Amino acid sequence: MTITLHLEKSFTVYLKPEGEICNRLKLGTKVHVIKDKGDWAYISWRSGKKKGWVLLPDRVK
């Protein structure tokens, strides 16, 4: 089961945790959290067409 979130601020998306920047997501973008790794979350957006890692330190798990 994936968790759906609407971003409350802009985020930078990375290919790997602490890796290379691949995209930026704006406020209000709908994302699906696929898995967690500490404060990092592997997400998808645009109906699963795009994927990457974002740092979500203050997210409720």
DSSP file (Angstrom, degrees, kcal/mol; ACC not computed):
  #  RESIDUE AA STRUCTURE BP1 BP2  ACC     N-H-->O    O-->H-N    N-H-->O    O-->H-N    TCO  KAPPA ALPHA  PHI   PSI    X-CA   Y-CA   Z-CA
    1    1 A M              0   0    0      0, 0.0     2,-0.3     0, 0.0     0, 0.0   0.000 360.0 360.0 360.0 132.2    0.0    0.0    0.0
    2    2 A T        -     0   0    0     33,-0.0     2,-0.4    30,-0.0    32,-0.2  -0.740 360.0-128.7-102.1 152.5    1.4    3.4   -0.9
    3    3 A I  E     -A   33   0A   0     30,-1.4    30,-3.2    -2,-0.3     2,-0.5  -0.838  17.9-144.6 -99.0 134.0    0.7    6.7    1.0
    4    4 A T  E     +A   32   0A   0     -2,-0.4     2,-0.3    28,-0.2    28,-0.2  -0.867  22.3 177.6-102.1 131.4   -0.5    9.7   -1.0
    5    5 A L  E     -A   31   0A   0     26,-2.8    26,-2.9    -2,-0.5     2,-0.5  -0.941  27.0-143.8-128.9 150.8    0.7   13.2    0.0
    6    6 A H  E     -A   30   0A   0     -2,-0.3    24,-0.2    24,-0.2    23,-0.1  -0.982  37.8-117.4-108.5 122.5    0.2   16.7   -1.3
    7    7 A L        -     0   0    0     22,-2.2    21,-2.9    -2,-0.5    22,-0.1  -0.360  19.4-161.6 -65.7 133.4    3.5   18.6   -0.8
    8    8 A E  S    S+     0   0    0     19,-0.2     2,-0.3    20,-0.1    -1,-0.1   0.451  77.0  13.4 -94.2  -3.0    3.2   21.6    1.5
    9    9 A K  S    S-     0   0    0     17,-0.1    19,-0.2    16,-0.0     2,-0.2  -0.945  96.8 -76.1-156.2 172.2    6.4   23.1    0.2
   10   10 A S        -     0   0    0     -2,-0.3     2,-0.3    17,-0.1    16,-0.2  -0.497  47.7-165.6 -76.2 146.0    8.8   22.7   -2.7
   11   11 A F  E     -B   25   0A   0     14,-2.3    14,-3.0    -2,-0.2     2,-0.4  -0.952  19.8-129.1-133.1 151.6   11.2   19.8   -2.7
   12   12 A T  E     -B   24   0A   0     -2,-0.3    43,-0.4    12,-0.2     2,-0.4  -0.857  25.3-144.8 -96.2 134.0   14.3   18.7   -4.6
   13   13 A V  E     -B   23   0A   0     10,-3.1     9,-2.9    -2,-0.4    10,-1.6  -0.848  13.9-161.2-104.1 136.1   14.2   15.2   -6.0
   14   14 A Y  E     -BC  21  53A   0     39,-3.1    39,-3.1    -2,-0.4     7,-0.2  -0.828  26.0-134.0-116.2 152.8   17.3   13.0   -6.0
   15   15 A L  S    S+     0   0    0      5,-2.6    -1,-0.1    -2,-0.3     6,-0.1   0.884  97.6   7.3 -68.2 -39.1   18.2    9.9   -8.0
   16   16 A K  S >  S-     0   0    0      4,-0.3     3,-2.4    37,-0.1    -1,-0.2  -0.929 103.8 -76.5-134.6 157.6   19.6    8.3   -4.8
   17   17 A P  T 3  S-     0   0    0      0, 0.0     3,-0.1     0, 0.0    37,-0.0  -0.401 122.8   0.0 -55.8 128.9   19.5    9.4   -1.2
   18   18 A E  T 3  S+     0   0    0      1,-0.1     3,-0.1    -2,-0.1     2,-0.0   0.756 117.8 113.4  59.1  28.1   22.2   12.2   -0.9
   19   19 A G  S <  S-     0   0    0     -3,-2.4     2,-0.2     1,-0.2    -1,-0.1   0.020  72.0 -32.9-105.1-148.2   22.9   11.7   -4.6
   20   20 A E        -     0   0    0      1,-0.1    -5,-2.6    -3,-0.1    -4,-0.3  -0.519  61.1-114.2 -79.3 137.0   22.5   13.7   -7.8
   21   21 A I  E     +B   14   0A   0     -7,-0.2    -7,-0.3    -2,-0.2     3,-0.1  -0.524  38.1 168.5 -70.7 132.1   19.6   16.2   -8.2
   22   22 A C  E     -     0   0A   0     -9,-2.9     2,-0.3     1,-0.3    -8,-0.2   0.592  57.5  -9.3-119.5 -17.2   17.2   15.1  -10.9
   23   23 A N  E     -B   13   0A   0    -10,-1.6   -10,-3.1     2,-0.0     2,-0.4  -0.983  52.1-127.9-167.4 170.5   14.1   17.3  -10.5
   24   24 A R  E     -B   12   0A   0     -2,-0.3     2,-0.4   -12,-0.2   -12,-0.2  -1.000  18.2-152.8-132.9 136.9   12.2   19.8   -8.4
   25   25 A L  E     -B   11   0A   0    -14,-3.0   -14,-2.3    -2,-0.4     2,-0.1  -0.911  14.1-137.0-111.4 136.1    8.6   19.5   -7.2
   26   26 A K    >   -     0   0    0     -2,-0.4     3,-1.6   -16,-0.2   -19,-0.2  -0.386  37.5 -73.2 -86.6 165.0    6.4   22.5   -6.5
   27   27 A L  T 3  S+     0   0    0      1,-0.2   -19,-0.2   -19,-0.1    -1,-0.2  -0.265 117.3  24.7 -52.5 135.7    4.0   23.1   -3.7
   28   28 A G  T 3  S+     0   0    0    -21,-2.9    -1,-0.2     1,-0.3     2,-0.2   0.408  80.3 147.8  88.5  -2.3    0.8   21.1   -4.0
   29   29 A T    <   -     0   0    0     -3,-1.6   -22,-2.2   -23,-0.1     2,-0.5  -0.475  47.8-127.9 -68.2 134.6    2.2   18.3   -6.2
   30   30 A K  E     +A    6   0A   0    -24,-0.2    16,-0.5    -2,-0.2     2,-0.3  -0.746  36.3 175.7 -86.5 122.9    0.5   14.9   -5.5
   31   31 A V  E     -A    5   0A   0    -26,-2.9   -26,-2.8    -2,-0.5     2,-0.5  -0.903  26.6-138.3-127.9 156.0    3.1   12.2   -4.7
   32   32 A H  E     -AD   4  44A   0     12,-2.6    12,-1.8    -2,-0.3     2,-0.6  -0.969  17.5-139.2-113.8 123.7    2.9    8.5   -3.7
   33   33 A V  E     +AD   3  43A   0    -30,-3.2   -30,-1.4    -2,-0.5    10,-0.2  -0.745  23.1 177.2 -83.2 119.0    5.4    7.4   -1.1
   34   34 A I  E     -     0   0A   0      8,-3.4     2,-0.3    -2,-0.6    -1,-0.2   0.884  61.6 -13.3 -90.8 -46.3    6.7    3.9   -2.1
   35   35 A K  E     - D   0  42A   0      7,-1.2     7,-3.1   -33,-0.0    -1,-0.3  -0.985  59.6-129.6-154.4 162.8    9.2    3.2    0.6
   36   36 A D  E     - D   0  41A   0     -2,-0.3     5,-0.2     5,-0.2     2,-0.2  -0.830  14.0-179.2-114.9 151.9   11.1    4.9    3.4
   37   37 A K  E >   - D   0  40A   0      3,-2.7     3,-1.7    -2,-0.3     2,-0.4  -0.657  68.5 -63.8-147.7  85.8   14.8    4.9    4.3
   38   38 A G  T 3  S-     0   0    0      1,-0.3    -1,-0.2    -2,-0.2     0, 0.0  -0.580 119.3 -13.9  69.6-126.4   15.3    6.9    7.5
   39   39 A D  T 3  S+     0   0    0     -2,-0.4    17,-2.8    -3,-0.1     2,-0.3   0.524 123.2  91.8 -83.4  -6.5   14.3   10.5    6.7
   40   40 A W  E <   -DE  37  55A   0     -3,-1.7    -3,-2.7    15,-0.2     2,-0.4  -0.643  58.3-163.5 -90.8 145.8   14.4    9.8    3.0
   41   41 A A  E     -DE  36  54A   0     13,-2.5    13,-2.2    -2,-0.3     2,-0.6  -0.997  16.6-137.8-130.0 134.4   11.3    8.7    1.1
   42   42 A Y  E     +DE  35  53A   0     -7,-3.1    -8,-3.4    -2,-0.4    -7,-1.2  -0.821  38.2 179.0 -88.5 118.8   11.2    7.0   -2.4
   43   43 A I  E     -DE  33  52A   0      9,-3.1     9,-2.1    -2,-0.6     2,-0.3  -0.753  23.5-156.1-122.0 163.6    8.3    8.7   -4.2
   44   44 A S  E     +DE  32  51A   0    -12,-1.8   -12,-2.6    -2,-0.3     2,-0.3  -0.973  14.5 175.9-133.4 152.5    6.5    8.7   -7.6
   45   45 A W  E   > + E   0  50A   0      5,-1.9     5,-2.0    -2,-0.3     4,-0.3  -0.920  54.9  51.2-147.5 171.5    4.4   11.3   -9.2
   46   46 A R  T > 5S-     0   0    0    -16,-0.5     3,-1.7    -2,-0.3    -1,-0.2   0.958 134.4 -49.9  57.5  54.2    2.7   11.9  -12.6
   47   47 A S  T 3 5S-     0   0    0      1,-0.3    -1,-0.2    -3,-0.1   -16,-0.1   0.803 107.6 -54.8  58.0  33.9    0.9    8.5  -12.3
   48   48 A G  T 3 5S+     0   0    0      2,-0.2    -1,-0.3     1,-0.0    -2,-0.2   0.465 112.0 115.3  84.5   0.9    4.1    6.6  -11.5
   49   49 A K  T < 5S+     0   0    0     -3,-1.7     2,-0.4    -4,-0.3    -3,-0.2   0.834  74.9  45.9 -71.8 -32.3    5.9    7.9  -14.6
   50   50 A K  E   < + E   0  45A   0     -5,-2.0    -5,-1.9     2,-0.0     2,-0.3  -0.896  69.2 176.5-114.8 141.7    8.5    9.8  -12.5
   51   51 A K  E     + E   0  44A   0     -2,-0.4     2,-0.3    -7,-0.2    -7,-0.2  -0.976  12.1 127.9-142.2 154.2   10.3    8.5   -9.5
   52   52 A G  E     - E   0  43A   0     -9,-2.1    -9,-3.1    -2,-0.3     2,-0.4  -0.975  48.8 -80.4 176.2-179.6   13.0    9.7   -7.1
   53   53 A W  E     -CE  14  42A   0    -39,-3.1   -39,-3.1    -2,-0.3     2,-0.3  -0.845  34.8-175.8-106.3 137.4   14.1   10.3   -3.5
   54   54 A V  E     - E   0  41A   0    -13,-2.2   -13,-2.5    -2,-0.4     2,-0.7  -0.957  28.7-119.4-128.5 151.4   13.1   13.3   -1.3
   55   55 A L  E     + E   0  40A   0    -43,-0.4   -15,-0.2    -2,-0.3   -43,-0.1  -0.820  34.1 170.7 -91.5 114.6   14.2   14.3    2.2
   56   56 A L    >   +     0   0    0    -17,-2.8     3,-1.1    -2,-0.7    -1,-0.1  -0.667   7.1 161.1-122.5  73.4   11.2   14.4    4.5
   57   57 A P  T 3  S+     0   0    0      0, 0.0    -1,-0.1     0, 0.0   -17,-0.1   0.788  75.2  43.8 -69.2 -26.7   12.6   14.8    8.0
   58   58 A D  T 3  S+     0   0    0    -19,-0.1     2,-0.2     2,-0.1   -19,-0.0   0.199  83.1 125.2-104.6  16.6    9.4   16.1    9.6
   59   59 A R    <   -     0   0    0     -3,-1.1     2,-0.4   -20,-0.1    -3,-0.1  -0.535  63.6-121.2 -78.3 140.1    6.9   13.7    8.0
   60   60 A V              0   0    0     -2,-0.2    -1,-0.1     1,-0.1    -2,-0.1  -0.685 360.0 360.0 -78.6 128.3    4.6   11.6   10.3
   61   61 A K              0   0    0     -2,-0.4    -1,-0.1     0, 0.0    -2,-0.0   0.434 360.0 360.0 -96.9 360.0    5.2    7.9    9.7
